[in-house]
């Protein structure tokens, strides 16, 4: 059988990761391999966003990196693997993509699998 490479492109929030997770959980690889981001799907952890969310506690601070900033909302990947969103930044500067930030959790949104909170300060700007 021939090798086949398929690319999945789309904007943030369009479902690329969801498709990759579905492939990883429903496709039984008999021969060859299916890779996502260079990793064989058989080695991808079944760790879900709900499981990762348990690593956060309300009123705790974490370090993370801004992955996107749209319509006044910062999307952050915390160092413990949890996705987070912030609508407020206490630093006088505006956060940008790839900035390292300190993030305080105010709420855990279990339905969306994200931590919600505020950016308390920008640790390092990556201009």
Rosetta constraint file for C-alpha pairs under 8 A:
AtomPair CA 8 CA 16 HARMONIC 6.45 0.50
AtomPair CA 9 CA 16 HARMONIC 7.05 0.50
AtomPair CA 10 CA 14 HARMONIC 5.86 0.50
AtomPair CA 10 CA 15 HARMONIC 7.81 0.50
AtomPair CA 10 CA 16 HARMONIC 6.85 0.50
AtomPair CA 15 CA 19 HARMONIC 6.23 0.50
AtomPair CA 16 CA 20 HARMONIC 6.42 0.50
AtomPair CA 17 CA 21 HARMONIC 6.16 0.50
AtomPair CA 18 CA 22 HARMONIC 6.15 0.50
AtomPair CA 19 CA 23 HARMONIC 6.18 0.50
AtomPair CA 20 CA 24 HARMONIC 6.16 0.50
AtomPair CA 20 CA 36 HARMONIC 6.78 0.50
AtomPair CA 21 CA 25 HARMONIC 6.17 0.50
AtomPair CA 22 CA 26 HARMONIC 5.93 0.50
AtomPair CA 22 CA 27 HARMONIC 7.99 0.50
AtomPair CA 23 CA 27 HARMONIC 5.46 0.50
AtomPair CA 24 CA 41 HARMONIC 5.22 0.50
AtomPair CA 24 CA 42 HARMONIC 7.19 0.50
AtomPair CA 24 CA 44 HARMONIC 7.48 0.50
AtomPair CA 29 CA 33 HARMONIC 6.40 0.50
AtomPair CA 29 CA 34 HARMONIC 7.27 0.50
AtomPair CA 33 CA 40 HARMONIC 6.37 0.50
AtomPair CA 33 CA 41 HARMONIC 7.71 0.50
AtomPair CA 34 CA 40 HARMONIC 5.73 0.50
AtomPair CA 34 CA 41 HARMONIC 5.93 0.50
AtomPair CA 35 CA 39 HARMONIC 5.00 0.50
AtomPair CA 35 CA 40 HARMONIC 4.30 0.50
AtomPair CA 35 CA 41 HARMONIC 5.56 0.50
AtomPair CA 36 CA 40 HARMONIC 6.49 0.50
AtomPair CA 36 CA 41 HARMONIC 6.46 0.50
AtomPair CA 39 CA 43 HARMONIC 6.93 0.50
AtomPair CA 39 CA 44 HARMONIC 7.15 0.50
AtomPair CA 40 CA 44 HARMONIC 6.91 0.50
AtomPair CA 47 CA 51 HARMONIC 5.94 0.50
AtomPair CA 47 CA 52 HARMONIC 6.88 0.50
AtomPair CA 48 CA 52 HARMONIC 6.33 0.50
AtomPair CA 49 CA 53 HARMONIC 5.95 0.50
AtomPair CA 49 CA 82 HARMONIC 6.99 0.50
AtomPair CA 49 CA 83 HARMONIC 7.82 0.50
AtomPair CA 49 CA 113 HARMONIC 5.24 0.50
AtomPair CA 49 CA 114 HARMONIC 7.40 0.50
AtomPair CA 50 CA 54 HARMONIC 6.83 0.50
AtomPair CA 50 CA 110 HARMONIC 6.61 0.50
AtomPair CA 50 CA 113 HARMONIC 5.32 0.50
AtomPair CA 51 CA 55 HARMONIC 7.67 0.50
AtomPair CA 52 CA 56 HARMONIC 7.84 0.50
AtomPair CA 52 CA 80 HARMONIC 7.84 0.50
AtomPair CA 52 CA 81 HARMONIC 6.57 0.50
AtomPair CA 52 CA 82 HARMONIC 5.68 0.50
AtomPair CA 53 CA 82 HARMONIC 5.91 0.50
AtomPair CA 53 CA 108 HARMONIC 7.45 0.50
AtomPair CA 53 CA 110 HARMONIC 7.56 0.50
AtomPair CA 53 CA 113 HARMONIC 6.40 0.50
AtomPair CA 53 CA 114 HARMONIC 6.64 0.50
AtomPair CA 53 CA 115 HARMONIC 7.03 0.50
AtomPair CA 55 CA 80 HARMONIC 7.09 0.50
AtomPair CA 55 CA 82 HARMONIC 7.61 0.50
AtomPair CA 56 CA 60 HARMONIC 7.45 0.50
AtomPair CA 56 CA 82 HARMONIC 7.73 0.50
AtomPair CA 56 CA 105 HARMONIC 7.67 0.50
AtomPair CA 56 CA 108 HARMONIC 7.90 0.50
AtomPair CA 56 CA 115 HARMONIC 7.44 0.50
AtomPair CA 57 CA 105 HARMONIC 6.93 0.50
AtomPair CA 57 CA 108 HARMONIC 7.90 0.50
AtomPair CA 58 CA 104 HARMONIC 7.88 0.50
AtomPair CA 58 CA 105 HARMONIC 5.06 0.50
AtomPair CA 58 CA 106 HARMONIC 5.32 0.50
AtomPair CA 58 CA 107 HARMONIC 5.81 0.50
AtomPair CA 58 CA 108 HARMONIC 7.03 0.50
AtomPair CA 59 CA 104 HARMONIC 6.22 0.50
AtomPair CA 59 CA 105 HARMONIC 5.34 0.50
AtomPair CA 59 CA 106 HARMONIC 5.74 0.50
AtomPair CA 60 CA 104 HARMONIC 5.66 0.50
AtomPair CA 60 CA 105 HARMONIC 5.76 0.50
AtomPair CA 61 CA 102 HARMONIC 6.73 0.50
AtomPair CA 61 CA 103 HARMONIC 5.44 0.50
AtomPair CA 61 CA 104 HARMONIC 4.33 0.50
AtomPair CA 61 CA 105 HARMONIC 6.43 0.50
AtomPair CA 62 CA 78 HARMONIC 6.63 0.50
AtomPair CA 62 CA 79 HARMONIC 7.31 0.50
AtomPair CA 62 CA 102 HARMONIC 5.82 0.50
AtomPair CA 62 CA 103 HARMONIC 5.17 0.50
AtomPair CA 62 CA 104 HARMONIC 6.39 0.50
AtomPair CA 62 CA 105 HARMONIC 7.93 0.50
AtomPair CA 63 CA 78 HARMONIC 5.80 0.50
AtomPair CA 63 CA 79 HARMONIC 5.89 0.50
AtomPair CA 63 CA 100 HARMONIC 7.13 0.50
AtomPair CA 63 CA 101 HARMONIC 5.76 0.50
AtomPair CA 63 CA 102 HARMONIC 4.68 0.50
AtomPair CA 63 CA 103 HARMONIC 5.97 0.50
AtomPair CA 64 CA 76 HARMONIC 6.13 0.50
AtomPair CA 64 CA 77 HARMONIC 5.40 0.50
AtomPair CA 64 CA 78 HARMONIC 3.84 0.50
AtomPair CA 64 CA 79 HARMONIC 5.19 0.50
AtomPair CA 64 CA 100 HARMONIC 5.73 0.50
AtomPair CA 64 CA 101 HARMONIC 5.47 0.50
AtomPair CA 64 CA 102 HARMONIC 6.51 0.50
AtomPair CA 64 CA 103 HARMONIC 6.99 0.50
AtomPair CA 65 CA 76 HARMONIC 5.42 0.50
AtomPair CA 65 CA 77 HARMONIC 5.44 0.50
AtomPair CA 65 CA 78 HARMONIC 6.40 0.50
AtomPair CA 65 CA 79 HARMONIC 7.74 0.50
AtomPair CA 65 CA 97 HARMONIC 7.87 0.50
AtomPair CA 65 CA 98 HARMONIC 5.61 0.50
AtomPair CA 65 CA 99 HARMONIC 5.55 0.50
AtomPair CA 65 CA 100 HARMONIC 4.50 0.50
AtomPair CA 65 CA 101 HARMONIC 6.02 0.50
AtomPair CA 66 CA 74 HARMONIC 6.46 0.50
AtomPair CA 66 CA 75 HARMONIC 5.69 0.50
AtomPair CA 66 CA 76 HARMONIC 4.29 0.50
AtomPair CA 66 CA 77 HARMONIC 6.46 0.50
AtomPair CA 66 CA 95 HARMONIC 7.52 0.50
AtomPair CA 66 CA 96 HARMONIC 6.70 0.50
AtomPair CA 66 CA 97 HARMONIC 5.17 0.50
AtomPair CA 66 CA 98 HARMONIC 4.99 0.50
AtomPair CA 66 CA 99 HARMONIC 5.40 0.50
AtomPair CA 66 CA 100 HARMONIC 6.54 0.50
AtomPair CA 66 CA 101 HARMONIC 7.25 0.50
AtomPair CA 67 CA 74 HARMONIC 7.71 0.50
AtomPair CA 67 CA 75 HARMONIC 5.58 0.50
AtomPair CA 67 CA 76 HARMONIC 5.39 0.50
AtomPair CA 67 CA 77 HARMONIC 6.56 0.50
AtomPair CA 67 CA 97 HARMONIC 5.45 0.50
AtomPair CA 67 CA 98 HARMONIC 5.81 0.50
AtomPair CA 68 CA 74 HARMONIC 6.03 0.50
AtomPair CA 68 CA 75 HARMONIC 5.11 0.50
AtomPair CA 68 CA 76 HARMONIC 7.17 0.50
AtomPair CA 68 CA 96 HARMONIC 7.44 0.50
AtomPair CA 68 CA 97 HARMONIC 5.31 0.50
AtomPair CA 68 CA 98 HARMONIC 7.81 0.50
AtomPair CA 69 CA 73 HARMONIC 5.64 0.50
AtomPair CA 69 CA 74 HARMONIC 4.50 0.50
AtomPair CA 69 CA 75 HARMONIC 6.07 0.50
AtomPair CA 69 CA 95 HARMONIC 7.80 0.50
AtomPair CA 69 CA 96 HARMONIC 6.42 0.50
AtomPair CA 69 CA 97 HARMONIC 6.37 0.50
AtomPair CA 70 CA 74 HARMONIC 6.66 0.50
AtomPair CA 72 CA 87 HARMONIC 6.47 0.50
AtomPair CA 73 CA 85 HARMONIC 6.77 0.50
AtomPair CA 73 CA 86 HARMONIC 5.79 0.50
AtomPair CA 73 CA 87 HARMONIC 4.91 0.50
AtomPair CA 73 CA 88 HARMONIC 7.75 0.50
AtomPair CA 74 CA 85 HARMONIC 5.62 0.50
AtomPair CA 74 CA 86 HARMONIC 5.13 0.50
AtomPair CA 74 CA 87 HARMONIC 6.51 0.50
AtomPair CA 74 CA 95 HARMONIC 7.54 0.50
AtomPair CA 75 CA 83 HARMONIC 7.43 0.50
AtomPair CA 75 CA 84 HARMONIC 5.94 0.50
AtomPair CA 75 CA 85 HARMONIC 4.69 0.50
AtomPair CA 75 CA 86 HARMONIC 6.67 0.50
AtomPair CA 76 CA 83 HARMONIC 5.89 0.50
AtomPair CA 76 CA 84 HARMONIC 4.96 0.50
AtomPair CA 76 CA 85 HARMONIC 5.90 0.50
AtomPair CA 76 CA 86 HARMONIC 7.72 0.50
AtomPair CA 77 CA 81 HARMONIC 6.40 0.50
AtomPair CA 77 CA 82 HARMONIC 5.97 0.50
AtomPair CA 77 CA 83 HARMONIC 4.71 0.50
AtomPair CA 77 CA 84 HARMONIC 6.13 0.50
AtomPair CA 78 CA 82 HARMONIC 5.27 0.50
AtomPair CA 78 CA 83 HARMONIC 6.16 0.50
AtomPair CA 78 CA 84 HARMONIC 6.90 0.50
AtomPair CA 82 CA 114 HARMONIC 6.77 0.50
AtomPair CA 82 CA 115 HARMONIC 7.16 0.50
AtomPair CA 83 CA 113 HARMONIC 7.55 0.50
AtomPair CA 83 CA 114 HARMONIC 5.17 0.50
AtomPair CA 83 CA 115 HARMONIC 6.41 0.50
AtomPair CA 84 CA 114 HARMONIC 5.05 0.50
AtomPair CA 84 CA 115 HARMONIC 4.48 0.50
AtomPair CA 84 CA 116 HARMONIC 5.64 0.50
AtomPair CA 84 CA 117 HARMONIC 7.47 0.50
AtomPair CA 85 CA 114 HARMONIC 7.11 0.50
AtomPair CA 85 CA 115 HARMONIC 6.47 0.50
AtomPair CA 85 CA 116 HARMONIC 5.12 0.50
AtomPair CA 85 CA 117 HARMONIC 6.49 0.50
AtomPair CA 85 CA 118 HARMONIC 7.91 0.50
AtomPair CA 86 CA 116 HARMONIC 6.01 0.50
AtomPair CA 86 CA 117 HARMONIC 5.13 0.50
AtomPair CA 86 CA 118 HARMONIC 4.94 0.50
AtomPair CA 86 CA 119 HARMONIC 6.38 0.50
AtomPair CA 87 CA 117 HARMONIC 7.33 0.50
AtomPair CA 87 CA 118 HARMONIC 6.51 0.50
AtomPair CA 88 CA 117 HARMONIC 7.67 0.50
AtomPair CA 88 CA 118 HARMONIC 5.09 0.50
AtomPair CA 88 CA 119 HARMONIC 6.28 0.50
AtomPair CA 89 CA 94 HARMONIC 7.31 0.50
AtomPair CA 89 CA 95 HARMONIC 7.72 0.50
AtomPair CA 89 CA 118 HARMONIC 5.78 0.50
AtomPair CA 89 CA 119 HARMONIC 4.55 0.50
AtomPair CA 89 CA 120 HARMONIC 6.04 0.50
AtomPair CA 89 CA 121 HARMONIC 7.06 0.50
AtomPair CA 90 CA 118 HARMONIC 7.43 0.50
AtomPair CA 90 CA 119 HARMONIC 6.18 0.50
AtomPair CA 90 CA 120 HARMONIC 5.02 0.50
AtomPair CA 90 CA 121 HARMONIC 6.17 0.50
AtomPair CA 91 CA 119 HARMONIC 7.45 0.50
AtomPair CA 91 CA 120 HARMONIC 6.26 0.50
AtomPair CA 91 CA 121 HARMONIC 4.82 0.50
AtomPair CA 91 CA 122 HARMONIC 6.42 0.50
AtomPair CA 93 CA 122 HARMONIC 7.66 0.50
AtomPair CA 95 CA 99 HARMONIC 6.38 0.50
AtomPair CA 95 CA 122 HARMONIC 6.80 0.50
AtomPair CA 95 CA 125 HARMONIC 7.53 0.50
AtomPair CA 96 CA 125 HARMONIC 7.40 0.50
AtomPair CA 96 CA 126 HARMONIC 7.66 0.50
AtomPair CA 96 CA 127 HARMONIC 7.83 0.50
AtomPair CA 97 CA 126 HARMONIC 7.61 0.50
AtomPair CA 98 CA 125 HARMONIC 7.57 0.50
AtomPair CA 98 CA 126 HARMONIC 6.02 0.50
AtomPair CA 99 CA 122 HARMONIC 6.98 0.50
AtomPair CA 99 CA 123 HARMONIC 7.54 0.50
AtomPair CA 99 CA 124 HARMONIC 5.78 0.50
AtomPair CA 99 CA 125 HARMONIC 4.73 0.50
AtomPair CA 99 CA 126 HARMONIC 5.30 0.50
AtomPair CA 100 CA 122 HARMONIC 6.17 0.50
AtomPair CA 100 CA 123 HARMONIC 5.36 0.50
AtomPair CA 100 CA 124 HARMONIC 5.08 0.50
AtomPair CA 100 CA 125 HARMONIC 6.57 0.50
AtomPair CA 100 CA 126 HARMONIC 7.91 0.50
AtomPair CA 101 CA 119 HARMONIC 6.52 0.50
AtomPair CA 101 CA 120 HARMONIC 7.52 0.50
AtomPair CA 101 CA 121 HARMONIC 5.86 0.50
AtomPair CA 101 CA 122 HARMONIC 4.45 0.50
AtomPair CA 101 CA 123 HARMONIC 5.06 0.50
AtomPair CA 101 CA 124 HARMONIC 6.97 0.50
AtomPair CA 102 CA 119 HARMONIC 5.78 0.50
AtomPair CA 102 CA 120 HARMONIC 5.52 0.50
AtomPair CA 102 CA 121 HARMONIC 5.37 0.50
AtomPair CA 102 CA 122 HARMONIC 6.37 0.50
AtomPair CA 102 CA 123 HARMONIC 6.64 0.50
AtomPair CA 103 CA 117 HARMONIC 6.77 0.50
AtomPair CA 103 CA 118 HARMONIC 5.72 0.50
AtomPair CA 103 CA 119 HARMONIC 4.53 0.50
AtomPair CA 103 CA 120 HARMONIC 5.70 0.50
AtomPair CA 103 CA 121 HARMONIC 7.52 0.50
AtomPair CA 104 CA 117 HARMONIC 5.48 0.50
AtomPair CA 104 CA 118 HARMONIC 5.44 0.50
AtomPair CA 104 CA 119 HARMONIC 6.41 0.50
AtomPair CA 104 CA 120 HARMONIC 6.58 0.50
AtomPair CA 105 CA 115 HARMONIC 6.28 0.50
AtomPair CA 105 CA 116 HARMONIC 5.77 0.50
AtomPair CA 105 CA 117 HARMONIC 4.35 0.50
AtomPair CA 105 CA 118 HARMONIC 6.77 0.50
AtomPair CA 106 CA 115 HARMONIC 7.76 0.50
AtomPair CA 106 CA 116 HARMONIC 5.89 0.50
AtomPair CA 106 CA 117 HARMONIC 4.62 0.50
AtomPair CA 106 CA 118 HARMONIC 7.36 0.50
AtomPair CA 107 CA 115 HARMONIC 6.13 0.50
AtomPair CA 107 CA 116 HARMONIC 5.11 0.50
AtomPair CA 107 CA 117 HARMONIC 6.43 0.50
AtomPair CA 108 CA 113 HARMONIC 7.68 0.50
AtomPair CA 108 CA 114 HARMONIC 6.30 0.50
AtomPair CA 108 CA 115 HARMONIC 4.63 0.50
AtomPair CA 108 CA 116 HARMONIC 5.96 0.50
AtomPair CA 109 CA 113 HARMONIC 5.75 0.50
AtomPair CA 109 CA 114 HARMONIC 5.35 0.50
AtomPair CA 109 CA 115 HARMONIC 5.92 0.50
AtomPair CA 109 CA 116 HARMONIC 6.77 0.50
AtomPair CA 110 CA 114 HARMONIC 6.62 0.50
